[in-house]
Amino acid sequence: MALGDTYSQLIAFLDRHAVQYRLIDHSPEGRTEVVSPMRGNALSQAAKCIVLMVKIGKKITKYVLAVVPGDTRVDLNAGRRS
């Protein structure tokens, strides 16, 4: 499924169920501290979603979705040290 399809399906779902929402159009941005003011919320109210690859042994790999507060820094190397 293409990204545009997912977006269209989400908007259609919200409309079908009469959910109130507002669209905030902005260019793609990977930094929460830049996007939060555009959305009108404090950085601490934002959420960062990061997909992490976790190796369990030599042949098993799992993918985990981590959601952290927007004002939190994530040390991606910390898991390697554990």
C-alpha positions in Angstrom: 0.0 0.0 0.0 1.5 3.4 -1.0 1.8 6.2 1.5 -0.8 8.3 -0.4 -3.3 5.4 -0.1 -2.8 5.2 3.7 -3.3 9.0 4.0 -6.5 8.9 1.9 -7.8 5.9 3.8 -7.2 7.6 7.1 -9.0 10.8 6.0 -11.9 8.8 4.6 -12.1 6.9 8.0 -12.2 10.1 10.0 -14.8 11.6 7.7 -17.0 8.5 7.7 -17.0 8.5 11.5 -17.5 12.3 11.8 -14.3 12.7 13.8 -13.2 16.3 14.2 -9.7 17.0 13.1 -7.6 19.7 11.5 -4.9 19.3 8.8 -1.7 21.2 9.2 0.1 21.1 5.9 3.9 21.4 6.2 6.9 20.1 4.3 8.3 16.8 5.6 10.5 17.4 8.6 12.3 14.9 10.8 12.8 17.0 13.8 10.1 17.2 16.5 11.4 20.5 17.8 10.8 22.1 14.4 7.3 20.6 13.9 5.9 21.1 17.4 5.5 24.9 17.1 3.8 24.5 13.7 1.3 22.2 15.4 0.8 24.5 18.3 2.0 22.2 21.0 4.9 22.1 23.4 7.7 19.8 22.6 6.9 17.8 25.8 3.4 17.1 24.4 4.7 15.7 21.2 5.6 12.0 20.6 8.5 10.6 18.6 7.9 7.2 16.9 11.0 5.2 16.1 11.2 1.7 14.6 14.0 -0.3 16.1 15.6 -3.5 14.9 16.3 -5.9 17.7 18.5 -8.9 17.1 17.6 -11.8 19.3 20.4 -14.3 18.7 22.1 -14.7 15.4 19.1 -15.7 13.3 16.2 -13.9 14.8 15.4 -10.2 14.2 12.4 -8.4 15.6 11.2 -4.9 14.9 9.8 -2.8 17.7 8.0 0.5 17.6 9.2 2.8 20.4 7.1 5.9 21.2 8.9 8.5 23.4 8.1 12.0 24.5 9.1 14.7 22.0 11.6 16.3 24.4 13.4 13.1 25.0 16.7 12.2 23.3 17.1 8.5 22.3 20.5 6.9 22.6 20.3 4.3 19.9 23.6 2.8 21.0 22.5 2.2 24.6 20.8 -1.1 23.6 24.0 -2.4 22.1 25.8 -1.9 25.4 23.3 -4.0 27.3 
